[in-house]
């Protein structure tokens, strides 16, 4: 991917990426827009009520914890464009989020790859989580603040997973930089699945495998000049 293409992809993600914080401004993690709501990790919001949460500049109106896995859907009092959704496992990805490390105040976009998958368990804020399927992320910087952030397919710009944990290897050992929950694991979730399916049906996804909304917009854009030219060439005769 060219430098211009990478910058465009970062802008595409950045407009839909949000820092999750409490009402006092203390950062908690990351989230991203999908179909007018914000998707994040359940462990990011914890037991906080909606009126103690912010998603970027938007107050959170309601919190819906997913029935499966470590996910939460935040309903906000604002209109936001969502990321397109992909059900397939990508190879090259962008991992985006807001690190909690001192001195890193803005969003960080790291390129990496999905190096494998497996079963993982982890603890966060006193709760234990078990994922029967998770992706191992390699070559990308992943910090605790990335939790809830999107894992985006570099080829299509569609979000395919959500960062759930970073990897802290034992000294002298190497391993993945973090782990992501694939969105296809949430299709049957009664809380999250319907929103993701709507995003798949309504949000344009481009690349080598465009979905129906993207194909429709492309066709309209491709035929618009011809339609306009035909109208100019053959004006409606006066009555």
ZAMARGU-4260 file (C-alpha; in steps of 0.2 Angstrom, whole numbers, plus 5000, padded with zeros to 4 digits):
<rodrens>
0) 5000/5000/5000 | 5007/5017/4995 | 5009/5031/5008 | 4994/5040/5001 | 4984/5025/5002
5) 4989/5022/5020 | 4985/5040/5025 | 4968/5038/5017 | 4964/5022/5026 | 4969/5030/5043
10) 4958/5045/5039 | 4944/5032/5035 | 4946/5023/5051 | 4950/5039/5062 | 4933/5047/5058
15) 4925/5032/5065 | 4937/5029/5080 | 4932/5035/5097 | 4941/5036/5114 | 4930/5028/5128
20) 4931/5038/5144 | 4921/5042/5160 | 4913/5058/5162 | 4928/5065/5171 | 4938/5062/5156
25) 4948/5047/5162 | 4952/5036/5147 | 4946/5018/5148 | 4949/5011/5131 | 4944/5012/5112
30) 4928/5010/5102 | 4922/5012/5084 | 4906/5016/5075 | 4896/5003/5067 | 4878/5007/5061
35) 4876/5022/5071 | 4882/5015/5088 | 4899/5012/5096 | 4906/4994/5098 | 4919/4991/5111
40) 4924/4978/5124 | 4913/4974/5139 | 4928/4975/5150 | 4931/4993/5144 | 4915/5000/5151
45) 4914/4987/5166 | 4900/4991/5178 | 4899/5009/5174 | 4881/5016/5170 | 4878/5025/5153
50) 4878/5042/5161 | 4896/5040/5167 | 4902/5036/5150 | 4908/5046/5134 | 4912/5040/5117
55) 4923/5054/5110 | 4913/5070/5111 | 4896/5060/5113 | 4888/5056/5129 | 4883/5038/5130
60) 4864/5035/5131 | 4863/5017/5134 | 4875/5002/5137 | 4870/4985/5130 | 4882/4971/5135
65) 4883/4957/5122 | 4877/4940/5127 | 4893/4932/5120 | 4911/4936/5123 | 4919/4952/5129
70) 4909/4965/5119 | 4897/4980/5122 | 4887/4991/5111 | 4885/5010/5116 | 4871/5020/5110
75) 4875/5038/5108 | 4866/5054/5106 | 4874/5059/5090 | 4874/5054/5071 | 4890/5045/5066
80) 4895/5036/5050 | 4900/5018/5054 | 4914/5007/5047 | 4909/4993/5034 | 4909/4976/5041
85) 4918/4960/5035 | 4915/4942/5040 | 4931/4935/5033 | 4948/4934/5041 | 4961/4946/5033
90) 4979/4944/5031 | 4986/4962/5033 | 4977/4973/5045 | 4977/4990/5053 | 4975/4990/5072
95) 4969/5006/5079 | 4966/5013/5096 | 4970/5025/5110 | 4985/5019/5120 | 4985/5022/5139
100) 5004/5024/5140 | 5010/5041/5146 | 5014/5053/5132 | 5003/5045/5119 | 4988/5056/5119
105) 4981/5053/5101 | 4975/5038/5091 | 4988/5026/5085 | 4987/5016/5069 | 4998/5001/5068
110) 5000/4989/5053 | 5001/4971/5056 | 4995/4954/5051 | 4984/4940/5058 | 4996/4927/5061
115) 4985/4913/5068 | 4970/4909/5078 | 4967/4899/5094 | 4957/4898/5111 | 4962/4911/5124
120) 4957/4916/5141 | 4961/4932/5150 | 4956/4943/5165 | 4952/4961/5165 | 4946/4972/5179
125) 4942/4957/5190 | 4932/4947/5177 | 4937/4932/5167 | 4934/4930/5149 | 4935/4914/5138
130) 4936/4916/5119 | 4934/4899/5109 | 4941/4908/5094 | 4953/4923/5094 | 4965/4930/5081
135) 4983/4932/5085 | 4990/4949/5079 | 5008/4950/5075 | 5019/4965/5071 | 5007/4978/5077
140) 5009/4989/5093 | 4994/4984/5105 | 4992/4992/5122 | 4979/4990/5135 | 4971/5006/5128
145) 4968/4997/5112 | 4955/4986/5119 | 4938/4989/5110 | 4947/4996/5095 | 4945/4990/5077
150) 4955/4977/5067 | 4953/4983/5049 | 4957/4974/5033 | 4970/4984/5024 | 4963/4979/5007
155) 4945/4983/5010 | 4944/4996/5024 | 4931/4985/5033 | 4932/4981/5051 | 4934/4962/5053
160) 4938/4961/5072 | 4939/4970/5089 | 4955/4970/5099 | 4952/4962/5116 | 4969/4959/5124
165) 4988/4964/5122 | 5001/4951/5124 | 5014/4952/5138 | 5027/4939/5135 | 5038/4931/5148
170) 5056/4939/5146 | 5066/4931/5132 | 5050/4924/5123 | 5042/4931/5108 | 5024/4930/5103
175) 5010/4940/5096 | 5007/4958/5100 | 4989/4956/5104 | 4973/4946/5101 | 4957/4950/5092
180) 4939/4944/5092 | 4933/4941/5075 | 4916/4949/5071 | 4910/4933/5063 | 4909/4926/5081
185) 4896/4938/5085 | 4884/4935/5071 | 4872/4925/5083 | 4874/4937/5097 | 4856/4943/5101
190) 4863/4961/5106 | 4877/4963/5094 | 4873/4952/5079 | 4858/4962/5072 | 4868/4978/5072
195) 4883/4970/5063 | 4871/4961/5050 | 4863/4978/5046 | 4880/4986/5044 | 4885/4972/5032
200) 4868/4975/5022 | 4869/4994/5022 | 4887/5001/5024 | 4897/5001/5008 | 4912/4989/5008
205) 4924/4991/4993 | 4940/4981/4988 | 4941/4965/4978 | 4924/4958/4986 | 4912/4973/4987
210) 4895/4971/4995 | 4879/4976/4987 | 4878/4994/4994 | 4896/4997/4987 | 4892/4990/4970
215) 4876/5000/4969 | 4886/5016/4973 | 4899/5012/4960 | 4887/5009/4947 | 4878/5025/4950
220) 4895/5034/4950 | 4900/5026/4934 | 4884/5030/4925 | 4881/5047/4931 | 4892/5056/4918
225) 4884/5046/4904 | 4866/5051/4910 | 4871/5069/4912 | 4879/5070/4895 | 4863/5062/4887
230) 4852/5074/4895 | 4863/5089/4889 | 4863/5082/4872 | 4845/5078/4870 | 4835/5092/4880
235) 4817/5090/4883 | 4808/5098/4868 | 4796/5113/4873 | 4778/5109/4874
</rodrens>
